[in-house]
């Protein structure tokens, strides 16, 4: 192992590494300034176990019922060699439905190099116009580290072009789905589109053979009958590329992490809590829906403006503590020159609030 890999193994401790997936990469790129998450995910730390160990268990995730329902729906859609899935994809893309398609399952218990090679050969080889590839193993560079993505998706090749197909169990009711869930599916799908494009480019093929139109398959209304829709992920691809380019390399981040830092869930909770506080976090309320350590970071950020969200923190011009905000608003503290504008706005807001509470007209 390289020195960076050895360091990450020591941070992770005795537990096996957790693999990156599209959700973790989407969360990382959504908050690229969070060194804590970048280091923990880079080391493959089991964050749910870590959060539970320090007394701040994660409060999001699917129930067992939802997971079972999702698995049942996915199996139904993929039945008979993907016949129904092929029909849905072709109809949504507006192309004739092929009589049949080659179905290749790229999952299995092979080790990573073997699975990656099988996926590479299958996805880049010349084959029939209609083909479906289930569970391809893709790769992506994240913060200077090569990570393997095991997407729970199908890559559909029709007429020489690839379309990422995402099968989700949230319903489409009267033609509408939960906007937050659709947005999450779009950014996760963009991760897969980017990884598949990079695979083709590495083989000397045109990356634009992978369409930016993703096929999303969900149950219609309250039944298990599938319905397909198109998601244009061009905007998500631009954001993803920009954020991945901005993310610091792990070896650079590790240079500022204490040598004895540990995130081993088997360590003493007090030791883990003290260690986590030595690595800079970048908490925002959005973290609550995307990071298992969000409740710990929120408690740590209490009395800081960052806990109120990025727009508030940016509007306050870098004022980090709520107590300082209140002091500037009341005039108890003189503002430094670089914060004079923010202080003037705070004083104006305080006057307006006082007038509103007193019942005075504006």
CORSULJO-V217599 format. One record per backbone hydrogen bond with DSSP energy under -1.0 kcal/mol. NH is the residue of the N-H (numbers start at 0). CO is the residue of the C=O. Records with the same first field share a line. If there is no record, write none. Layout:
NH: CO  CO
//
This chain:
5: 1
6: 2
7: 3
8: 4
9: 5
10: 6
11: 7
12: 8
17: 43
24: 20
25: 21
26: 22
27: 23
28: 24
29: 25
33: 30
34: 32
35: 279
37: 33
38: 34
39: 35
40: 36
41: 37
42: 38
44: 39
46: 44
49: 45
50: 46
51: 47
52: 48
53: 49
54: 51
55: 50
66: 62
67: 63
68: 64
69: 65
70: 66
71: 67
72: 68
73: 69
74: 70
75: 71
76: 72
77: 73
81: 77
85: 81
86: 82
87: 83
88: 84
89: 85
90: 86
91: 87
92: 88
94: 89
101: 129
103: 131
105: 133
114: 110
115: 111
116: 112
117: 113
118: 114
119: 115
120: 116
121: 117
122: 118
123: 119
124: 120
130: 156
131: 101
132: 154
133: 103
134: 152
137: 148
139: 146
141: 144
144: 141
146: 139
148: 137
152: 150
153: 164
154: 132
155: 162
156: 130
157: 160
160: 157
161: 208
162: 155
164: 153
165: 214
167: 216
171: 218
172: 175
175: 172
181: 177
182: 178
183: 179
184: 180
185: 181
186: 182
187: 183
188: 184
189: 185
190: 186
191: 187
192: 188
193: 189
194: 190
195: 191
196: 192
197: 193
198: 194
199: 195
200: 196
201: 197
203: 200
204: 199
208: 205
209: 206
210: 161
213: 230
214: 163
215: 228
216: 165
217: 226
219: 224
220: 171
222: 219
226: 217
228: 215
230: 213
232: 211
236: 232
237: 233
238: 234
239: 235
240: 236
241: 237
242: 238
243: 239
244: 240
245: 241
246: 242
249: 142
252: 248
253: 249
255: 252
256: 253
260: 257
262: 10
266: 263
271: 267
272: 268
273: 269
274: 270
275: 271
276: 272
277: 274
278: 275
286: 283
287: 284
288: 285
289: 286
290: 286
293: 290
296: 292
297: 293
298: 294
299: 295
300: 296
303: 300
304: 319
306: 303
307: 304
308: 305
312: 308
313: 309
314: 310
315: 311
316: 313
317: 312
321: 302
324: 320
325: 321
326: 322
327: 323
328: 324
329: 325
331: 326
332: 326
338: 335
339: 336
342: 338
343: 339
344: 340
345: 341
346: 342
347: 343
348: 344
349: 345
350: 346
351: 347
352: 348
353: 349
354: 350
355: 351
356: 352
357: 353
359: 354
//
